[in-house]
Amino acid sequence: MPDSRGDTVRDHEVIDRDLLQGLAVIAKANGRPLVDELNAAIAAYVSQQLPLKLGDAGLALFLEELRERSQVEGTLSPSHS
């Protein structure tokens, strides 16, 4: 099914195969797992696109959500004392 750019993405694919292969190459070059590279790519995309879509207020909400989530996850992490 064509998307807004005219590309085709198979119904069962969540991420374009070529994009995923490119991220795999970058992950290997950076010595990181693919999941980490994918998370970094998504975070970069969101931080760039969210202000364009929702303005600075949207970015502020997103950052607050991330802060709250990291605080909750920090309280659930085992202590290294």
mmCIF file of the N, C-alpha and C atoms, coordinates in Angstrom:
data_MODEL
# 
_entry.id   MODEL 
# 
loop_
_atom_site.group_PDB 
_atom_site.id 
_atom_site.type_symbol 
_atom_site.label_atom_id 
_atom_site.label_alt_id 
_atom_site.label_comp_id 
_atom_site.label_asym_id 
_atom_site.label_entity_id 
_atom_site.label_seq_id 
_atom_site.pdbx_PDB_ins_code 
_atom_site.Cartn_x 
_atom_site.Cartn_y 
_atom_site.Cartn_z 
_atom_site.occupancy 
_atom_site.B_iso_or_equiv 
_atom_site.pdbx_formal_charge 
_atom_site.auth_seq_id 
_atom_site.auth_comp_id 
_atom_site.auth_asym_id 
_atom_site.auth_atom_id 
_atom_site.pdbx_PDB_model_num 
ATOM 1   N N  . MET A 1 1  ? 0.851  -1.162 0.000  1.00 0.00 ? 1  MET A N  1 
ATOM 2   C CA . MET A 1 1  ? 0.000  0.000  0.000  1.00 0.00 ? 1  MET A CA 1 
ATOM 3   C C  . MET A 1 1  ? 0.901  1.230  0.000  1.00 0.00 ? 1  MET A C  1 
ATOM 4   N N  . PRO A 1 2  ? 0.706  2.178  -0.906 1.00 0.00 ? 2  PRO A N  1 
ATOM 5   C CA . PRO A 1 2  ? 1.566  3.363  -0.954 1.00 0.00 ? 2  PRO A CA 1 
ATOM 6   C C  . PRO A 1 2  ? 1.307  4.285  0.223  1.00 0.00 ? 2  PRO A C  1 
ATOM 7   N N  . ASP A 1 3  ? 2.393  4.875  0.725  1.00 0.00 ? 3  ASP A N  1 
ATOM 8   C CA . ASP A 1 3  ? 2.224  5.875  1.767  1.00 0.00 ? 3  ASP A CA 1 
ATOM 9   C C  . ASP A 1 3  ? 2.238  7.259  1.132  1.00 0.00 ? 3  ASP A C  1 
ATOM 10  N N  . SER A 1 4  ? 2.291  8.314  1.958  1.00 0.00 ? 4  SER A N  1 
ATOM 11  C CA . SER A 1 4  ? 2.192  9.680  1.444  1.00 0.00 ? 4  SER A CA 1 
ATOM 12  C C  . SER A 1 4  ? 3.357  10.047 0.533  1.00 0.00 ? 4  SER A C  1 
ATOM 13  N N  . ARG A 1 5  ? 4.475  9.316  0.621  1.00 0.00 ? 5  ARG A N  1 
ATOM 14  C CA . ARG A 1 5  ? 5.622  9.599  -0.233 1.00 0.00 ? 5  ARG A CA 1 
ATOM 15  C C  . ARG A 1 5  ? 5.589  8.760  -1.494 1.00 0.00 ? 5  ARG A C  1 
ATOM 16  N N  . GLY A 1 6  ? 4.619  7.868  -1.617 1.00 0.00 ? 6  GLY A N  1 
ATOM 17  C CA . GLY A 1 6  ? 4.539  6.994  -2.768 1.00 0.00 ? 6  GLY A CA 1 
ATOM 18  C C  . GLY A 1 6  ? 5.299  5.699  -2.574 1.00 0.00 ? 6  GLY A C  1 
ATOM 19  N N  . ASP A 1 7  ? 5.929  5.509  -1.413 1.00 0.00 ? 7  ASP A N  1 
ATOM 20  C CA . ASP A 1 7  ? 6.636  4.260  -1.124 1.00 0.00 ? 7  ASP A CA 1 
ATOM 21  C C  . ASP A 1 7  ? 5.623  3.172  -0.787 1.00 0.00 ? 7  ASP A C  1 
ATOM 22  N N  . THR A 1 8  ? 6.040  1.944  -0.937 1.00 0.00 ? 8  THR A N  1 
ATOM 23  C CA . THR A 1 8  ? 5.167  0.857  -0.515 1.00 0.00 ? 8  THR A CA 1 
ATOM 24  C C  . THR A 1 8  ? 5.726  0.214  0.740  1.00 0.00 ? 8  THR A C  1 
ATOM 25  N N  . VAL A 1 9  ? 4.852  -0.013 1.687  1.00 0.00 ? 9  VAL A N  1 
ATOM 26  C CA . VAL A 1 9  ? 5.193  -0.694 2.922  1.00 0.00 ? 9  VAL A CA 1 
ATOM 27  C C  . VAL A 1 9  ? 4.218  -1.842 3.057  1.00 0.00 ? 9  VAL A C  1 
ATOM 28  N N  . ARG A 1 10 ? 4.764  -3.021 3.264  1.00 0.00 ? 10 ARG A N  1 
ATOM 29  C CA . ARG A 1 10 ? 3.894  -4.191 3.411  1.00 0.00 ? 10 ARG A CA 1 
ATOM 30  C C  . ARG A 1 10 ? 3.066  -4.065 4.672  1.00 0.00 ? 10 ARG A C  1 
ATOM 31  N N  . ASP A 1 11 ? 1.846  -4.576 4.626  1.00 0.00 ? 11 ASP A N  1 
ATOM 32  C CA . ASP A 1 11 ? 0.927  -4.471 5.758  1.00 0.00 ? 11 ASP A CA 1 
ATOM 33  C C  . ASP A 1 11 ? 1.502  -5.063 7.041  1.00 0.00 ? 11 ASP A C  1 
ATOM 34  N N  . HIS A 1 12 ? 2.273  -6.134 6.932  1.00 0.00 ? 12 HIS A N  1 
ATOM 35  C CA . HIS A 1 12 ? 2.778  -6.796 8.130  1.00 0.00 ? 12 HIS A CA 1 
ATOM 36  C C  . HIS A 1 12 ? 4.060  -6.172 8.657  1.00 0.00 ? 12 HIS A C  1 
ATOM 37  N N  . GLU A 1 13 ? 4.643  -5.216 7.957  1.00 0.00 ? 13 GLU A N  1 
ATOM 38  C CA . GLU A 1 13 ? 5.866  -4.579 8.404  1.00 0.00 ? 13 GLU A CA 1 
ATOM 39  C C  . GLU A 1 13 ? 5.557  -3.290 9.157  1.00 0.00 ? 13 GLU A C  1 
ATOM 40  N N  . VAL A 1 14 ? 6.127  -3.170 10.325 1.00 0.00 ? 14 VAL A N  1 
ATOM 41  C CA . VAL A 1 14 ? 5.944  -1.971 11.127 1.00 0.00 ? 14 VAL A CA 1 
ATOM 42  C C  . VAL A 1 14 ? 6.950  -0.911 10.693 1.00 0.00 ? 14 VAL A C  1 
ATOM 43  N N  . ILE A 1 15 ? 8.165  -1.351 10.369 1.00 0.00 ? 15 ILE A N  1 
ATOM 44  C CA . ILE A 1 15 ? 9.240  -0.460 9.947  1.00 0.00 ? 15 ILE A CA 1 
ATOM 45  C C  . ILE A 1 15 ? 9.706  -0.902 8.561  1.00 0.00 ? 15 ILE A C  1 
ATOM 46  N N  . ASP A 1 16 ? 9.955  0.064  7.718  1.00 0.00 ? 16 ASP A N  1 
ATOM 47  C CA . ASP A 1 16 ? 10.456 -0.222 6.384  1.00 0.00 ? 16 ASP A CA 1 
ATOM 48  C C  . ASP A 1 16 ? 11.728 -1.080 6.472  1.00 0.00 ? 16 ASP A C  1 
ATOM 49  N N  . ARG A 1 17 ? 11.798 -2.104 5.677  1.00 0.00 ? 17 ARG A N  1 
ATOM 50  C CA . ARG A 1 17 ? 12.908 -3.051 5.721  1.00 0.00 ? 17 ARG A CA 1 
ATOM 51  C C  . ARG A 1 17 ? 14.247 -2.361 5.428  1.00 0.00 ? 17 ARG A C  1 
ATOM 52  N N  . ASP A 1 18 ? 14.284 -1.474 4.443  1.00 0.00 ? 18 ASP A N  1 
ATOM 53  C CA . ASP A 1 18 ? 15.524 -0.788 4.108  1.00 0.00 ? 18 ASP A CA 1 
ATOM 54  C C  . ASP A 1 18 ? 15.996 0.106  5.260  1.00 0.00 ? 18 ASP A C  1 
ATOM 55  N N  . LEU A 1 19 ? 15.065 0.762  5.918  1.00 0.00 ? 19 LEU A N  1 
ATOM 56  C CA . LEU A 1 19 ? 15.407 1.593  7.074  1.00 0.00 ? 19 LEU A CA 1 
ATOM 57  C C  . LEU A 1 19 ? 15.974 0.731  8.191  1.00 0.00 ? 19 LEU A C  1 
ATOM 58  N N  . LEU A 1 20 ? 15.358 -0.391 8.438  1.00 0.00 ? 20 LEU A N  1 
ATOM 59  C CA . LEU A 1 20 ? 15.819 -1.287 9.493  1.00 0.00 ? 20 LEU A CA 1 
ATOM 60  C C  . LEU A 1 20 ? 17.207 -1.840 9.170  1.00 0.00 ? 20 LEU A C  1 
ATOM 61  N N  . GLN A 1 21 ? 17.457 -2.172 7.908  1.00 0.00 ? 21 GLN A N  1 
ATOM 62  C CA . GLN A 1 21 ? 18.786 -2.656 7.515  1.00 0.00 ? 21 GLN A CA 1 
ATOM 63  C C  . GLN A 1 21 ? 19.836 -1.562 7.688  1.00 0.00 ? 21 GLN A C  1 
ATOM 64  N N  . GLY A 1 22 ? 19.474 -0.333 7.345  1.00 0.00 ? 22 GLY A N  1 
ATOM 65  C CA . GLY A 1 22 ? 20.390 0.779  7.546  1.00 0.00 ? 22 GLY A CA 1 
ATOM 66  C C  . GLY A 1 22 ? 20.716 0.984  9.013  1.00 0.00 ? 22 GLY A C  1 
ATOM 67  N N  . LEU A 1 23 ? 19.695 0.887  9.870  1.00 0.00 ? 23 LEU A N  1 
ATOM 68  C CA . LEU A 1 23 ? 19.930 1.015  11.312 1.00 0.00 ? 23 LEU A CA 1 
ATOM 69  C C  . LEU A 1 23 ? 20.807 -0.126 11.832 1.00 0.00 ? 23 LEU A C  1 
ATOM 70  N N  . ALA A 1 24 ? 20.663 -1.315 11.246 1.00 0.00 ? 24 ALA A N  1 
ATOM 71  C CA . ALA A 1 24 ? 21.495 -2.444 11.658 1.00 0.00 ? 24 ALA A CA 1 
ATOM 72  C C  . ALA A 1 24 ? 22.965 -2.184 11.327 1.00 0.00 ? 24 ALA A C  1 
ATOM 73  N N  . VAL A 1 25 ? 23.218 -1.596 10.176 1.00 0.00 ? 25 VAL A N  1 
ATOM 74  C CA . VAL A 1 25 ? 24.593 -1.257 9.790  1.00 0.00 ? 25 VAL A CA 1 
ATOM 75  C C  . VAL A 1 25 ? 25.164 -0.210 10.742 1.00 0.00 ? 25 VAL A C  1 
ATOM 76  N N  . ILE A 1 26 ? 24.364 0.819  11.043 1.00 0.00 ? 26 ILE A N  1 
ATOM 77  C CA . ILE A 1 26 ? 24.804 1.871  11.963 1.00 0.00 ? 26 ILE A CA 1 
ATOM 78  C C  . ILE A 1 26 ? 25.051 1.289  13.354 1.00 0.00 ? 26 ILE A C  1 
ATOM 79  N N  . ALA A 1 27 ? 24.170 0.411  13.805 1.00 0.00 ? 27 ALA A N  1 
ATOM 80  C CA . ALA A 1 27 ? 24.329 -0.208 15.124 1.00 0.00 ? 27 ALA A CA 1 
ATOM 81  C C  . ALA A 1 27 ? 25.635 -0.994 15.192 1.00 0.00 ? 27 ALA A C  1 
ATOM 82  N N  . LYS A 1 28 ? 25.912 -1.750 14.145 1.00 0.00 ? 28 LYS A N  1 
ATOM 83  C CA . LYS A 1 28 ? 27.150 -2.539 14.130 1.00 0.00 ? 28 LYS A CA 1 
ATOM 84  C C  . LYS A 1 28 ? 28.365 -1.617 14.150 1.00 0.00 ? 28 LYS A C  1 
ATOM 85  N N  . ALA A 1 29 ? 28.315 -0.539 13.370 1.00 0.00 ? 29 ALA A N  1 
ATOM 86  C CA . ALA A 1 29 ? 29.432 0.413  13.328 1.00 0.00 ? 29 ALA A CA 1 
ATOM 87  C C  . ALA A 1 29 ? 29.632 1.089  14.684 1.00 0.00 ? 29 ALA A C  1 
ATOM 88  N N  . ASN A 1 30 ? 28.548 1.315  15.405 1.00 0.00 ? 30 ASN A N  1 
ATOM 89  C CA . ASN A 1 30 ? 28.621 1.962  16.717 1.00 0.00 ? 30 ASN A CA 1 
ATOM 90  C C  . ASN A 1 30 ? 28.846 0.972  17.856 1.00 0.00 ? 30 ASN A C  1 
ATOM 91  N N  . GLY A 1 31 ? 28.832 -0.320 17.552 1.00 0.00 ? 31 GLY A N  1 
ATOM 92  C CA . GLY A 1 31 ? 29.022 -1.334 18.580 1.00 0.00 ? 31 GLY A CA 1 
ATOM 93  C C  . GLY A 1 31 ? 27.866 -1.431 19.552 1.00 0.00 ? 31 GLY A C  1 
ATOM 94  N N  . ARG A 1 32 ? 26.671 -1.135 19.049 1.00 0.00 ? 32 ARG A N  1 
ATOM 95  C CA . ARG A 1 32 ? 25.474 -1.174 19.900 1.00 0.00 ? 32 ARG A CA 1 
ATOM 96  C C  . ARG A 1 32 ? 24.504 -2.218 19.371 1.00 0.00 ? 32 ARG A C  1 
ATOM 97  N N  . PRO A 1 33 ? 23.621 -2.706 20.239 1.00 0.00 ? 33 PRO A N  1 
ATOM 98  C CA . PRO A 1 33 ? 22.550 -3.584 19.771 1.00 0.00 ? 33 PRO A CA 1 
ATOM 99  C C  . PRO A 1 33 ? 21.586 -2.796 18.872 1.00 0.00 ? 33 PRO A C  1 
ATOM 100 N N  . LEU A 1 34 ? 20.955 -3.483 17.958 1.00 0.00 ? 34 LEU A N  1 
ATOM 101 C CA . LEU A 1 34 ? 20.008 -2.852 17.044 1.00 0.00 ? 34 LEU A CA 1 
ATOM 102 C C  . LEU A 1 34 ? 18.890 -2.153 17.807 1.00 0.00 ? 34 LEU A C  1 
ATOM 103 N N  . VAL A 1 35 ? 18.425 -2.748 18.895 1.00 0.00 ? 35 VAL A N  1 
ATOM 104 C CA . VAL A 1 35 ? 17.349 -2.141 19.684 1.00 0.00 ? 35 VAL A CA 1 
ATOM 105 C C  . VAL A 1 35 ? 17.779 -0.769 20.208 1.00 0.00 ? 35 VAL A C  1 
ATOM 106 N N  . ASP A 1 36 ? 19.020 -0.663 20.680 1.00 0.00 ? 36 ASP A N  1 
ATOM 107 C CA . ASP A 1 36 ? 19.514 0.622  21.168 1.00 0.00 ? 36 ASP A CA 1 
ATOM 108 C C  . ASP A 1 36 ? 19.591 1.646  20.042 1.00 0.00 ? 36 ASP A C  1 
ATOM 109 N N  . GLU A 1 37 ? 20.036 1.215  18.873 1.00 0.00 ? 37 GLU A N  1 
ATOM 110 C CA . GLU A 1 37 ? 20.128 2.126  17.729 1.00 0.00 ? 37 GLU A CA 1 
ATOM 111 C C  . GLU A 1 37 ? 18.740 2.567  17.285 1.00 0.00 ? 37 GLU A C  1 
ATOM 112 N N  . LEU A 1 38 ? 17.801 1.653  17.294 1.00 0.00 ? 38 LEU A N  1 
ATOM 113 C CA . LEU A 1 38 ? 16.419 1.982  16.937 1.00 0.00 ? 38 LEU A CA 1 
ATOM 114 C C  . LEU A 1 38 ? 15.832 2.981  17.932 1.00 0.00 ? 38 LEU A C  1 
ATOM 115 N N  . ASN A 1 39 ? 16.059 2.751  19.214 1.00 0.00 ? 39 ASN A N  1 
ATOM 116 C CA . ASN A 1 39 ? 15.572 3.688  20.234 1.00 0.00 ? 39 ASN A CA 1 
ATOM 117 C C  . ASN A 1 39 ? 16.197 5.068  20.064 1.00 0.00 ? 39 ASN A C  1 
ATOM 118 N N  . ALA A 1 40 ? 17.495 5.111  19.753 1.00 0.00 ? 40 ALA A N  1 
ATOM 119 C CA . ALA A 1 40 ? 18.171 6.395  19.544 1.00 0.00 ? 40 ALA A CA 1 
ATOM 120 C C  . ALA A 1 40 ? 17.593 7.112  18.325 1.00 0.00 ? 40 ALA A C  1 
ATOM 121 N N  . ALA A 1 41 ? 17.327 6.363  17.262 1.00 0.00 ? 41 ALA A N  1 
ATOM 122 C CA . ALA A 1 41 ? 16.759 6.961  16.048 1.00 0.00 ? 41 ALA A CA 1 
ATOM 123 C C  . ALA A 1 41 ? 15.359 7.505  16.315 1.00 0.00 ? 41 ALA A C  1 
ATOM 124 N N  . ILE A 1 42 ? 14.566 6.752  17.032 1.00 0.00 ? 42 ILE A N  1 
ATOM 125 C CA . ILE A 1 42 ? 13.201 7.205  17.348 1.00 0.00 ? 42 ILE A CA 1 
ATOM 126 C C  . ILE A 1 42 ? 13.251 8.440  18.244 1.00 0.00 ? 42 ILE A C  1 
ATOM 127 N N  . ALA A 1 43 ? 14.121 8.437  19.241 1.00 0.00 ? 43 ALA A N  1 
ATOM 128 C CA . ALA A 1 43 ? 14.241 9.594  20.136 1.00 0.00 ? 43 ALA A CA 1 
ATOM 129 C C  . ALA A 1 43 ? 14.666 10.835 19.352 1.00 0.00 ? 43 ALA A C  1 
ATOM 130 N N  . ALA A 1 44 ? 15.609 10.687 18.442 1.00 0.00 ? 44 ALA A N  1 
ATOM 131 C CA . ALA A 1 44 ? 16.053 11.827 17.633 1.00 0.00 ? 44 ALA A CA 1 
ATOM 132 C C  . ALA A 1 44 ? 14.922 12.331 16.746 1.00 0.00 ? 44 ALA A C  1 
ATOM 133 N N  . TYR A 1 45 ? 14.202 11.409 16.129 1.00 0.00 ? 45 TYR A N  1 
ATOM 134 C CA . TYR A 1 45 ? 13.097 11.795 15.257 1.00 0.00 ? 45 TYR A CA 1 
ATOM 135 C C  . TYR A 1 45 ? 12.022 12.539 16.054 1.00 0.00 ? 45 TYR A C  1 
ATOM 136 N N  . VAL A 1 46 ? 11.663 11.994 17.189 1.00 0.00 ? 46 VAL A N  1 
ATOM 137 C CA . VAL A 1 46 ? 10.607 12.611 18.001 1.00 0.00 ? 46 VAL A CA 1 
ATOM 138 C C  . VAL A 1 46 ? 11.038 13.988 18.493 1.00 0.00 ? 46 VAL A C  1 
ATOM 139 N N  . SER A 1 47 ? 12.283 14.110 18.945 1.00 0.00 ? 47 SER A N  1 
ATOM 140 C CA . SER A 1 47 ? 12.735 15.405 19.462 1.00 0.00 ? 47 SER A CA 1 
ATOM 141 C C  . SER A 1 47 ? 12.795 16.460 18.361 1.00 0.00 ? 47 SER A C  1 
ATOM 142 N N  . GLN A 1 48 ? 12.998 16.047 17.120 1.00 0.00 ? 48 GLN A N  1 
ATOM 143 C CA . GLN A 1 48 ? 13.017 16.992 16.005 1.00 0.00 ? 48 GLN A CA 1 
ATOM 144 C C  . GLN A 1 48 ? 11.615 17.283 15.482 1.00 0.00 ? 48 GLN A C  1 
ATOM 145 N N  . GLN A 1 49 ? 10.775 16.276 15.405 1.00 0.00 ? 49 GLN A N  1 
ATOM 146 C CA . GLN A 1 49 ? 9.470  16.423 14.786 1.00 0.00 ? 49 GLN A CA 1 
ATOM 147 C C  . GLN A 1 49 ? 8.381  16.922 15.723 1.00 0.00 ? 49 GLN A C  1 
ATOM 148 N N  . LEU A 1 50 ? 8.468  16.579 16.998 1.00 0.00 ? 50 LEU A N  1 
ATOM 149 C CA . LEU A 1 50 ? 7.413  16.965 17.928 1.00 0.00 ? 50 LEU A CA 1 
ATOM 150 C C  . LEU A 1 50 ? 7.226  18.477 18.001 1.00 0.00 ? 50 LEU A C  1 
ATOM 151 N N  . PRO A 1 51 ? 8.302  19.254 18.119 1.00 0.00 ? 51 PRO A N  1 
ATOM 152 C CA . PRO A 1 51 ? 8.091  20.703 18.137 1.00 0.00 ? 51 PRO A CA 1 
ATOM 153 C C  . PRO A 1 51 ? 7.450  21.222 16.843 1.00 0.00 ? 51 PRO A C  1 
ATOM 154 N N  . LEU A 1 52 ? 7.790  20.619 15.715 1.00 0.00 ? 52 LEU A N  1 
ATOM 155 C CA . LEU A 1 52 ? 7.198  21.041 14.445 1.00 0.00 ? 52 LEU A CA 1 
ATOM 156 C C  . LEU A 1 52 ? 5.710  20.736 14.398 1.00 0.00 ? 52 LEU A C  1 
ATOM 157 N N  . LYS A 1 53 ? 5.328  19.612 14.971 1.00 0.00 ? 53 LYS A N  1 
ATOM 158 C CA . LYS A 1 53 ? 3.926  19.183 14.930 1.00 0.00 ? 53 LYS A CA 1 
ATOM 159 C C  . LYS A 1 53 ? 3.090  19.817 16.038 1.00 0.00 ? 53 LYS A C  1 
ATOM 160 N N  . LEU A 1 54 ? 3.657  19.926 17.237 1.00 0.00 ? 54 LEU A N  1 
ATOM 161 C CA . LEU A 1 54 ? 2.886  20.374 18.394 1.00 0.00 ? 54 LEU A CA 1 
ATOM 162 C C  . LEU A 1 54 ? 3.394  21.671 19.006 1.00 0.00 ? 54 LEU A C  1 
ATOM 163 N N  . GLY A 1 55 ? 4.478  22.204 18.489 1.00 0.00 ? 55 GLY A N  1 
ATOM 164 C CA . GLY A 1 55 ? 5.042  23.421 19.051 1.00 0.00 ? 55 GLY A CA 1 
ATOM 165 C C  . GLY A 1 55 ? 5.836  23.129 20.309 1.00 0.00 ? 55 GLY A C  1 
ATOM 166 N N  . ASP A 1 56 ? 6.355  24.162 20.901 1.00 0.00 ? 56 ASP A N  1 
ATOM 167 C CA . ASP A 1 56 ? 7.180  24.011 22.103 1.00 0.00 ? 56 ASP A CA 1 
ATOM 168 C C  . ASP A 1 56 ? 6.404  23.412 23.271 1.00 0.00 ? 56 ASP A C  1 
ATOM 169 N N  . ALA A 1 57 ? 5.108  23.679 23.335 1.00 0.00 ? 57 ALA A N  1 
ATOM 170 C CA . ALA A 1 57 ? 4.294  23.119 24.420 1.00 0.00 ? 57 ALA A CA 1 
ATOM 171 C C  . ALA A 1 57 ? 4.254  21.599 24.316 1.00 0.00 ? 57 ALA A C  1 
ATOM 172 N N  . GLY A 1 58 ? 4.154  21.077 23.097 1.00 0.00 ? 58 GLY A N  1 
ATOM 173 C CA . GLY A 1 58 ? 4.159  19.632 22.894 1.00 0.00 ? 58 GLY A CA 1 
ATOM 174 C C  . GLY A 1 58 ? 5.474  19.013 23.303 1.00 0.00 ? 58 GLY A C  1 
ATOM 175 N N  . LEU A 1 59 ? 6.569  19.686 22.969 1.00 0.00 ? 59 LEU A N  1 
ATOM 176 C CA . LEU A 1 59 ? 7.885  19.195 23.367 1.00 0.00 ? 59 LEU A CA 1 
ATOM 177 C C  . LEU A 1 59 ? 8.020  19.201 24.886 1.00 0.00 ? 59 LEU A C  1 
ATOM 178 N N  . ALA A 1 60 ? 7.534  20.247 25.526 1.00 0.00 ? 60 ALA A N  1 
ATOM 179 C CA . ALA A 1 60 ? 7.597  20.330 26.989 1.00 0.00 ? 60 ALA A CA 1 
ATOM 180 C C  . ALA A 1 60 ? 6.821  19.172 27.626 1.00 0.00 ? 60 ALA A C  1 
ATOM 181 N N  . LEU A 1 61 ? 5.653  18.852 27.090 1.00 0.00 ? 61 LEU A N  1 
ATOM 182 C CA . LEU A 1 61 ? 4.875  17.726 27.615 1.00 0.00 ? 61 LEU A CA 1 
ATOM 183 C C  . LEU A 1 61 ? 5.624  16.418 27.443 1.00 0.00 ? 61 LEU A C  1 
ATOM 184 N N  . PHE A 1 62 ? 6.229  16.242 26.280 1.00 0.00 ? 62 PHE A N  1 
ATOM 185 C CA . PHE A 1 62 ? 6.991  15.027 25.996 1.00 0.00 ? 62 PHE A CA 1 
ATOM 186 C C  . PHE A 1 62 ? 8.163  14.888 26.968 1.00 0.00 ? 62 PHE A C  1 
ATOM 187 N N  . LEU A 1 63 ? 8.911  15.966 27.163 1.00 0.00 ? 63 LEU A N  1 
ATOM 188 C CA . LEU A 1 63 ? 10.065 15.922 28.064 1.00 0.00 ? 63 LEU A CA 1 
ATOM 189 C C  . LEU A 1 63 ? 9.640  15.655 29.500 1.00 0.00 ? 63 LEU A C  1 
ATOM 190 N N  . GLU A 1 64 ? 8.530  16.234 29.917 1.00 0.00 ? 64 GLU A N  1 
ATOM 191 C CA . GLU A 1 64 ? 8.017  15.976 31.263 1.00 0.00 ? 64 GLU A CA 1 
ATOM 192 C C  . GLU A 1 64 ? 7.646  14.509 31.433 1.00 0.00 ? 64 GLU A C  1 
ATOM 193 N N  . GLU A 1 65 ? 7.040  13.936 30.409 1.00 0.00 ? 65 GLU A N  1 
ATOM 194 C CA . GLU A 1 65 ? 6.690  12.508 30.438 1.00 0.00 ? 65 GLU A CA 1 
ATOM 195 C C  . GLU A 1 65 ? 7.938  11.652 30.563 1.00 0.00 ? 65 GLU A C  1 
ATOM 196 N N  . LEU A 1 66 ? 8.969  11.990 29.797 1.00 0.00 ? 66 LEU A N  1 
ATOM 197 C CA . LEU A 1 66 ? 10.227 11.242 29.883 1.00 0.00 ? 66 LEU A CA 1 
ATOM 198 C C  . LEU A 1 66 ? 10.844 11.359 31.272 1.00 0.00 ? 66 LEU A C  1 
ATOM 199 N N  . ARG A 1 67 ? 10.822 12.562 31.833 1.00 0.00 ? 67 ARG A N  1 
ATOM 200 C CA . ARG A 1 67 ? 11.364 12.778 33.175 1.00 0.00 ? 67 ARG A CA 1 
ATOM 201 C C  . ARG A 1 67 ? 10.632 11.926 34.204 1.00 0.00 ? 67 ARG A C  1 
ATOM 202 N N  . GLU A 1 68 ? 9.308  11.951 34.130 1.00 0.00 ? 68 GLU A N  1 
ATOM 203 C CA . GLU A 1 68 ? 8.508  11.170 35.082 1.00 0.00 ? 68 GLU A CA 1 
ATOM 204 C C  . GLU A 1 68 ? 8.775  9.680  34.923 1.00 0.00 ? 68 GLU A C  1 
ATOM 205 N N  . ARG A 1 69 ? 8.864  9.232  33.695 1.00 0.00 ? 69 ARG A N  1 
ATOM 206 C CA . ARG A 1 69 ? 9.105  7.806  33.444 1.00 0.00 ? 69 ARG A CA 1 
ATOM 207 C C  . ARG A 1 69 ? 10.471 7.394  33.977 1.00 0.00 ? 69 ARG A C  1 
ATOM 208 N N  . SER A 1 70 ? 11.499 8.223  33.770 1.00 0.00 ? 70 SER A N  1 
ATOM 209 C CA . SER A 1 70 ? 12.831 7.867  34.253 1.00 0.00 ? 70 SER A CA 1 
ATOM 210 C C  . SER A 1 70 ? 12.877 7.860  35.773 1.00 0.00 ? 70 SER A C  1 
ATOM 211 N N  . GLN A 1 71 ? 12.119 8.735  36.423 1.00 0.00 ? 71 GLN A N  1 
ATOM 212 C CA . GLN A 1 71 ? 12.073 8.730  37.885 1.00 0.00 ? 71 GLN A CA 1 
ATOM 213 C C  . GLN A 1 71 ? 11.401 7.466  38.401 1.00 0.00 ? 71 GLN A C  1 
ATOM 214 N N  . VAL A 1 72 ? 10.320 7.049  37.761 1.00 0.00 ? 72 VAL A N  1 
ATOM 215 C CA . VAL A 1 72 ? 9.619  5.835  38.170 1.00 0.00 ? 72 VAL A CA 1 
ATOM 216 C C  . VAL A 1 72 ? 10.509 4.631  37.927 1.00 0.00 ? 72 VAL A C  1 
ATOM 217 N N  . GLU A 1 73 ? 11.147 4.562  36.763 1.00 0.00 ? 73 GLU A N  1 
ATOM 218 C CA . GLU A 1 73 ? 12.022 3.435  36.469 1.00 0.00 ? 73 GLU A CA 1 
ATOM 219 C C  . GLU A 1 73 ? 13.216 3.419  37.408 1.00 0.00 ? 73 GLU A C  1 
ATOM 220 N N  . GLY A 1 74 ? 13.699 4.605  37.780 1.00 0.00 ? 74 GLY A N  1 
ATOM 221 C CA . GLY A 1 74 ? 14.822 4.691  38.729 1.00 0.00 ? 74 GLY A CA 1 
ATOM 222 C C  . GLY A 1 74 ? 14.452 4.135  40.092 1.00 0.00 ? 74 GLY A C  1 
ATOM 223 N N  . THR A 1 75 ? 13.208 4.344  40.513 1.00 0.00 ? 75 THR A N  1 
ATOM 224 C CA . THR A 1 75 ? 12.793 3.822  41.817 1.00 0.00 ? 75 THR A CA 1 
ATOM 225 C C  . THR A 1 75 ? 12.571 2.320  41.769 1.00 0.00 ? 75 THR A C  1 
ATOM 226 N N  . LEU A 1 76 ? 12.360 1.785  40.566 1.00 0.00 ? 76 LEU A N  1 
ATOM 227 C CA . LEU A 1 76 ? 12.155 0.353  40.437 1.00 0.00 ? 76 LEU A CA 1 
ATOM 228 C C  . LEU A 1 76 ? 13.448 -0.408 40.197 1.00 0.00 ? 76 LEU A C  1 
ATOM 229 N N  . SER A 1 77 ? 14.539 0.313  39.886 1.00 0.00 ? 77 SER A N  1 
ATOM 230 C CA . SER A 1 77 ? 15.820 -0.332 39.622 1.00 0.00 ? 77 SER A CA 1 
ATOM 231 C C  . SER A 1 77 ? 16.438 -0.808 40.931 1.00 0.00 ? 77 SER A C  1 
ATOM 232 N N  . PRO A 1 78 ? 17.155 -1.938 40.863 1.00 0.00 ? 78 PRO A N  1 
ATOM 233 C CA . PRO A 1 78 ? 17.819 -2.409 42.074 1.00 0.00 ? 78 PRO A CA 1 
ATOM 234 C C  . PRO A 1 78 ? 18.922 -1.444 42.483 1.00 0.00 ? 78 PRO A C  1 
ATOM 235 N N  . SER A 1 79 ? 19.134 -1.344 43.759 1.00 0.00 ? 79 SER A N  1 
ATOM 236 C CA . SER A 1 79 ? 20.174 -0.470 44.289 1.00 0.00 ? 79 SER A CA 1 
ATOM 237 C C  . SER A 1 79 ? 21.533 -1.131 44.143 1.00 0.00 ? 79 SER A C  1 
ATOM 238 N N  . HIS A 1 80 ? 22.523 -0.313 43.775 1.00 0.00 ? 80 HIS A N  1 
ATOM 239 C CA . HIS A 1 80 ? 23.901 -0.837 43.641 1.00 0.00 ? 80 HIS A CA 1 
ATOM 240 C C  . HIS A 1 80 ? 24.760 -0.381 44.811 1.00 0.00 ? 80 HIS A C  1 
ATOM 241 N N  . SER A 1 81 ? 24.283 -0.595 46.027 1.00 0.00 ? 81 SER A N  1 
ATOM 242 C CA . SER A 1 81 ? 25.044 -0.152 47.203 1.00 0.00 ? 81 SER A CA 1 
ATOM 243 C C  . SER A 1 81 ? 25.804 -1.276 47.828 1.00 0.00 ? 81 SER A C  1 
# 
